[in-house]
Amino acid sequence: MVTVYSRPQCHLCEEAVGVLAGLQAELGFELRQLDITADEALHRAYFERVPVVLLDGDELCEYFVDEAVLRERLESRR
């Protein structure tokens, strides 16, 4: 599962979700978006770092989606 930590009014978050949605359509993985403002602990931990992309709970990238790294990791799981 790919999870993206994001928050409202974050243009980098919107861009990351767009990239992830394109990869999801191509590679068929589960994508979950979590709004860090809904959870105080996540908000404190990630406010300055969003978007943060995790694959099966492991952080892969922050601020920008590294599409090549994510694609490689997803394809290696098949």
N, CA, C and O atoms as a GROMACS GRO file, in nm:
protein
  312
    1MET      N    1   0.083  -0.118   0.000
    1MET     CA    2   0.000   0.000   0.000
    1MET      C    3   0.088   0.125   0.000
    1MET      O    4   0.188   0.132   0.071
    2VAL      N    5   0.050   0.221  -0.080
    2VAL     CA    6   0.117   0.350  -0.084
    2VAL      C    7   0.032   0.449  -0.005
    2VAL      O    8  -0.088   0.462  -0.028
    3THR      N    9   0.096   0.517   0.087
    3THR     CA   10   0.029   0.618   0.168
    3THR      C   11   0.098   0.751   0.145
    3THR      O   12   0.221   0.758   0.139
    4VAL      N   13   0.020   0.855   0.132
    4VAL     CA   14   0.078   0.989   0.120
    4VAL      C   15   0.022   1.074   0.233
    4VAL      O   16  -0.100   1.088   0.248
    5TYR      N   17   0.112   1.131   0.312
    5TYR     CA   18   0.074   1.227   0.415
    5TYR      C   19   0.068   1.363   0.348
    5TYR      O   20   0.163   1.404   0.281
    6SER      N   21  -0.043   1.431   0.366
    6SER     CA   22  -0.061   1.561   0.302
    6SER      C   23  -0.139   1.652   0.396
    6SER      O   24  -0.177   1.614   0.506
    7ARG      N   25  -0.162   1.773   0.348
    7ARG     CA   26  -0.245   1.868   0.423
    7ARG      C   27  -0.314   1.959   0.322
    7ARG      O   28  -0.268   1.973   0.208
    8PRO      N   29  -0.424   2.022   0.363
    8PRO     CA   30  -0.495   2.113   0.272
    8PRO      C   31  -0.406   2.231   0.231
    8PRO      O   32  -0.315   2.271   0.303
    9GLN      N   33  -0.436   2.285   0.114
    9GLN     CA   34  -0.368   2.402   0.060
    9GLN      C   35  -0.218   2.381   0.047
    9GLN      O   36  -0.139   2.470   0.078
   10CYS      N   37  -0.181   2.264   0.003
   10CYS     CA   38  -0.040   2.229  -0.016
   10CYS      C   39  -0.022   2.191  -0.163
   10CYS      O   40  -0.061   2.082  -0.205
   11HIS      N   41   0.036   2.281  -0.241
   11HIS     CA   42   0.049   2.254  -0.384
   11HIS      C   43   0.141   2.136  -0.412
   11HIS      O   44   0.119   2.062  -0.508
   12LEU      N   45   0.243   2.115  -0.330
   12LEU     CA   46   0.331   1.999  -0.349
   12LEU      C   47   0.254   1.870  -0.323
   12LEU      O   48   0.276   1.768  -0.389
   13CYS      N   49   0.163   1.874  -0.227
   13CYS     CA   50   0.080   1.757  -0.197
   13CYS      C   51  -0.010   1.724  -0.317
   13CYS      O   52  -0.023   1.607  -0.355
   14GLU      N   53  -0.070   1.825  -0.374
   14GLU     CA   54  -0.156   1.805  -0.491
   14GLU      C   55  -0.077   1.745  -0.607
   14GLU      O   56  -0.126   1.655  -0.675
   15GLU      N   57   0.042   1.795  -0.629
   15GLU     CA   58   0.127   1.742  -0.736
   15GLU      C   59   0.164   1.597  -0.709
   15GLU      O   60   0.160   1.513  -0.800
   16ALA      N   61   0.199   1.566  -0.585
   16ALA     CA   62   0.238   1.430  -0.549
   16ALA      C   63   0.122   1.333  -0.570
   16ALA      O   64   0.140   1.224  -0.625
   17VAL      N   65   0.003   1.372  -0.528
   17VAL     CA   66  -0.114   1.286  -0.544
   17VAL      C   67  -0.143   1.264  -0.692
   17VAL      O   68  -0.184   1.154  -0.730
   18GLY      N   69  -0.123   1.365  -0.774
   18GLY     CA   70  -0.142   1.349  -0.918
   18GLY      C   71  -0.047   1.247  -0.978
   18GLY      O   72  -0.087   1.163  -1.058
   19VAL      N   73   0.080   1.254  -0.939
   19VAL     CA   74   0.179   1.157  -0.987
   19VAL      C   75   0.142   1.018  -0.938
   19VAL      O   76   0.148   0.921  -1.015
   20LEU      N   77   0.105   1.007  -0.812
   20LEU     CA   78   0.070   0.876  -0.755
   20LEU      C   79  -0.054   0.818  -0.822
   20LEU      O   80  -0.061   0.697  -0.846
   21ALA      N   81  -0.152   0.901  -0.852
   21ALA     CA   82  -0.273   0.853  -0.918
   21ALA      C   83  -0.241   0.798  -1.057
   21ALA      O   84  -0.298   0.697  -1.098
   22GLY      N   85  -0.150   0.864  -1.128
   22GLY     CA   86  -0.109   0.814  -1.258
   22GLY      C   87  -0.040   0.680  -1.248
   22GLY      O   88  -0.066   0.589  -1.327
   23LEU      N   89   0.049   0.666  -1.151
   23LEU     CA   90   0.117   0.538  -1.129
   23LEU      C   91   0.018   0.431  -1.084
   23LEU      O   92   0.030   0.315  -1.124
   24GLN      N   93  -0.078   0.470  -1.002
   24GLN     CA   94  -0.178   0.374  -0.955
   24GLN      C   95  -0.259   0.319  -1.072
   24GLN      O   96  -0.286   0.199  -1.077
   25ALA      N   97  -0.297   0.405  -1.165
   25ALA     CA   98  -0.373   0.360  -1.281
   25ALA      C   99  -0.291   0.263  -1.365
   25ALA      O  100  -0.345   0.169  -1.423
   26GLU      N  101  -0.162   0.287  -1.372
   26GLU     CA  102  -0.074   0.202  -1.452
   26GLU      C  103  -0.037   0.072  -1.382
   26GLU      O  104  -0.037  -0.035  -1.444
   27LEU      N  105  -0.006   0.080  -1.253
   27LEU     CA  106   0.050  -0.035  -1.182
   27LEU      C  107  -0.048  -0.103  -1.087
   27LEU      O  108  -0.021  -0.214  -1.039
   28GLY      N  109  -0.160  -0.041  -1.058
   28GLY     CA  110  -0.264  -0.104  -0.979
   28GLY      C  111  -0.230  -0.133  -0.835
   28GLY      O  112  -0.232  -0.249  -0.793
   29PHE      N  113  -0.198  -0.032  -0.758
   29PHE     CA  114  -0.170  -0.050  -0.616
   29PHE      C  115  -0.274   0.028  -0.534
   29PHE      O  116  -0.342   0.116  -0.587
   30GLU      N  117  -0.284  -0.006  -0.407
   30GLU     CA  118  -0.375   0.066  -0.318
   30GLU      C  119  -0.310   0.197  -0.276
   30GLU      O  120  -0.194   0.200  -0.235
   31LEU      N  121  -0.385   0.306  -0.286
   31LEU     CA  122  -0.335   0.439  -0.252
   31LEU      C  123  -0.424   0.499  -0.144
   31LEU      O  124  -0.546   0.504  -0.157
   32ARG      N  125  -0.360   0.545  -0.039
   32ARG     CA  126  -0.433   0.607   0.072
   32ARG      C  127  -0.372   0.744   0.098
   32ARG      O  128  -0.250   0.758   0.108
   33GLN      N  129  -0.456   0.845   0.108
   33GLN     CA  130  -0.411   0.980   0.138
   33GLN      C  131  -0.458   1.017   0.278
   33GLN      O  132  -0.578   1.008   0.307
   34LEU      N  133  -0.366   1.058   0.364
   34LEU     CA  134  -0.400   1.097   0.500
   34LEU      C  135  -0.372   1.245   0.520
   34LEU      O  136  -0.263   1.294   0.490
   35ASP      N  137  -0.472   1.316   0.571
   35ASP     CA  138  -0.459   1.457   0.604
   35ASP      C  139  -0.397   1.467   0.742
   35ASP      O  140  -0.459   1.430   0.842
   36ILE      N  141  -0.275   1.517   0.750
   36ILE     CA  142  -0.205   1.522   0.878
   36ILE      C  143  -0.270   1.618   0.977
   36ILE      O  144  -0.246   1.608   1.097
   37THR      N  145  -0.352   1.711   0.928
   37THR     CA  146  -0.415   1.806   1.020
   37THR      C  147  -0.524   1.740   1.104
   37THR      O  148  -0.571   1.798   1.202
   38ALA      N  149  -0.566   1.620   1.066
   38ALA     CA  150  -0.669   1.547   1.140
   38ALA      C  151  -0.611   1.467   1.257
   38ALA      O  152  -0.686   1.411   1.337
   39ASP      N  153  -0.479   1.462   1.266
   39ASP     CA  154  -0.413   1.383   1.370
   39ASP      C  155  -0.299   1.466   1.429
   39ASP      O  156  -0.203   1.499   1.359
   40GLU      N  157  -0.310   1.500   1.556
   40GLU     CA  158  -0.213   1.592   1.618
   40GLU      C  159  -0.070   1.539   1.610
   40GLU      O  160   0.023   1.615   1.583
   41ALA      N  161  -0.051   1.410   1.633
   41ALA     CA  162   0.085   1.353   1.630
   41ALA      C  163   0.143   1.359   1.489
   41ALA      O  164   0.260   1.395   1.472
   42LEU      N  165   0.062   1.323   1.389
   42LEU     CA  166   0.110   1.332   1.251
   42LEU      C  167   0.139   1.477   1.213
   42LEU      O  168   0.238   1.507   1.146
   43HIS      N  169   0.052   1.567   1.256
   43HIS     CA  170   0.071   1.708   1.225
   43HIS      C  171   0.203   1.760   1.280
   43HIS      O  172   0.278   1.828   1.210
   44ARG      N  173   0.232   1.727   1.405
   44ARG     CA  174   0.359   1.770   1.466
   44ARG      C  175   0.478   1.709   1.392
   44ARG      O  176   0.578   1.777   1.368
   45ALA      N  177   0.468   1.582   1.358
   45ALA     CA  178   0.582   1.511   1.298
   45ALA      C  179   0.607   1.549   1.152
   45ALA      O  180   0.721   1.547   1.107
   46TYR      N  181   0.501   1.582   1.079
   46TYR     CA  182   0.516   1.596   0.934
   46TYR      C  183   0.479   1.733   0.877
   46TYR      O  184   0.486   1.752   0.756
   47PHE      N  185   0.441   1.829   0.961
   47PHE     CA  186   0.392   1.957   0.909
   47PHE      C  187   0.488   2.021   0.809
   47PHE      O  188   0.445   2.069   0.704
   48GLU      N  189   0.616   2.023   0.840
   48GLU     CA  190   0.715   2.087   0.752
   48GLU      C  191   0.765   1.995   0.642
   48GLU      O  192   0.844   2.038   0.558
   49ARG      N  193   0.722   1.870   0.640
   49ARG     CA  194   0.780   1.772   0.548
   49ARG      C  195   0.686   1.726   0.437
   49ARG      O  196   0.730   1.658   0.345
   50VAL      N  197   0.559   1.759   0.443
   50VAL     CA  198   0.463   1.705   0.347
   50VAL      C  199   0.487   1.759   0.207
   50VAL      O  200   0.535   1.871   0.190
   51PRO      N  201   0.453   1.679   0.108
   51PRO     CA  202   0.400   1.544   0.118
   51PRO      C  203   0.510   1.443   0.150
   51PRO      O  204   0.625   1.458   0.108
   52VAL      N  205   0.472   1.340   0.223
   52VAL     CA  206   0.561   1.228   0.252
   52VAL      C  207   0.494   1.104   0.196
   52VAL      O  208   0.376   1.078   0.223
   53VAL      N  209   0.568   1.026   0.118
   53VAL     CA  210   0.514   0.905   0.056
   53VAL      C  211   0.576   0.784   0.124
   53VAL      O  212   0.698   0.774   0.140
   54LEU      N  213   0.489   0.692   0.164
   54LEU     CA  214   0.533   0.569   0.229
   54LEU      C  215   0.487   0.449   0.146
   54LEU      O  216   0.378   0.450   0.089
   55LEU      N  217   0.569   0.348   0.141
   55LEU     CA  218   0.533   0.221   0.078
   55LEU      C  219   0.536   0.116   0.186
   55LEU      O  220   0.642   0.086   0.242
   56ASP      N  221   0.420   0.059   0.215
   56ASP     CA  222   0.407  -0.041   0.322
   56ASP      C  223   0.468   0.009   0.452
   56ASP      O  224   0.531  -0.067   0.525
   57GLY      N  225   0.448   0.138   0.482
   57GLY     CA  226   0.493   0.196   0.608
   57GLY      C  227   0.634   0.250   0.608
   57GLY      O  228   0.674   0.316   0.704
   58ASP      N  229   0.711   0.225   0.503
   58ASP     CA  230   0.848   0.276   0.494
   58ASP      C  231   0.849   0.406   0.412
   58ASP      O  232   0.796   0.411   0.302
   59GLU      N  233   0.911   0.510   0.468
   59GLU     CA  234   0.919   0.638   0.396
   59GLU      C  235   1.007   0.624   0.273
   59GLU      O  236   1.120   0.574   0.281
   60LEU      N  237   0.954   0.669   0.159
   60LEU     CA  238   1.030   0.665   0.034
   60LEU      C  239   1.077   0.804  -0.008
   60LEU      O  240   1.190   0.820  -0.055
   61CYS      N  241   0.992   0.902   0.009
   61CYS     CA  242   1.030   1.036  -0.034
   61CYS      C  243   0.944   1.140   0.036
   61CYS      O  244   0.836   1.110   0.087
   62GLU      N  245   0.995   1.262   0.036
   62GLU     CA  246   0.920   1.374   0.090
   62GLU      C  247   0.938   1.494  -0.002
   62GLU      O  248   1.034   1.502  -0.078
   63TYR      N  249   0.845   1.584   0.005
   63TYR     CA  250   0.837   1.705  -0.078
   63TYR      C  251   0.802   1.674  -0.224
   63TYR      O  252   0.707   1.730  -0.278
   64PHE      N  253   0.876   1.585  -0.287
   64PHE     CA  254   0.852   1.549  -0.426
   64PHE      C  255   0.850   1.397  -0.439
   64PHE      O  256   0.926   1.328  -0.371
   65VAL      N  257   0.764   1.346  -0.525
   65VAL     CA  258   0.759   1.202  -0.550
   65VAL      C  259   0.872   1.167  -0.645
   65VAL      O  260   0.881   1.222  -0.755
   66ASP      N  261   0.958   1.075  -0.603
   66ASP     CA  262   1.061   1.023  -0.692
   66ASP      C  263   0.997   0.907  -0.767
   66ASP      O  264   0.998   0.793  -0.722
   67GLU      N  265   0.941   0.939  -0.884
   67GLU     CA  266   0.863   0.841  -0.959
   67GLU      C  267   0.944   0.718  -0.994
   67GLU      O  268   0.892   0.606  -0.989
   68ALA      N  269   1.070   0.736  -1.030
   68ALA     CA  270   1.155   0.622  -1.068
   68ALA      C  271   1.175   0.527  -0.951
   68ALA      O  272   1.166   0.405  -0.967
   69VAL      N  273   1.203   0.581  -0.833
   69VAL     CA  274   1.223   0.497  -0.714
   69VAL      C  275   1.094   0.425  -0.678
   69VAL      O  276   1.095   0.305  -0.651
   70LEU      N  277   0.983   0.497  -0.678
   70LEU     CA  278   0.856   0.436  -0.643
   70LEU      C  279   0.819   0.327  -0.744
   70LEU      O  280   0.776   0.219  -0.704
   71ARG      N  281   0.835   0.355  -0.871
   71ARG     CA  282   0.805   0.256  -0.975
   71ARG      C  283   0.890   0.130  -0.956
   71ARG      O  284   0.839   0.018  -0.962
   72GLU      N  285   1.019   0.149  -0.932
   72GLU     CA  286   1.110   0.035  -0.913
   72GLU      C  287   1.067  -0.049  -0.793
   72GLU      O  288   1.062  -0.172  -0.801
   73ARG      N  289   1.035   0.017  -0.683
   73ARG     CA  290   0.994  -0.055  -0.561
   73ARG      C  291   0.862  -0.129  -0.582
   73ARG      O  292   0.847  -0.242  -0.538
   74LEU      N  293   0.767  -0.065  -0.650
   74LEU     CA  294   0.638  -0.129  -0.675
   74LEU      C  295   0.653  -0.248  -0.768
   74LEU      O  296   0.593  -0.353  -0.746
   75GLU      N  297   0.732  -0.232  -0.873
   75GLU     CA  298   0.751  -0.341  -0.968
   75GLU      C  299   0.827  -0.457  -0.906
   75GLU      O  300   0.804  -0.572  -0.944
   76SER      N  301   0.916  -0.430  -0.813
   76SER     CA  302   0.993  -0.539  -0.750
   76SER      C  303   0.904  -0.623  -0.658
   76SER      O  304   0.941  -0.736  -0.625
   77ARG      N  305   0.790  -0.570  -0.618
   77ARG     CA  306   0.697  -0.644  -0.531
   77ARG      C  307   0.608  -0.738  -0.609
   77ARG      O  308   0.541  -0.822  -0.549
   78ARG      N  309   0.605  -0.728  -0.739
   78ARG     CA  310   0.515  -0.812  -0.821
   78ARG      C  311   0.564  -0.952  -0.830
   78ARG      O  312   0.501  -1.036  -0.895
   0.00000   0.00000   0.00000
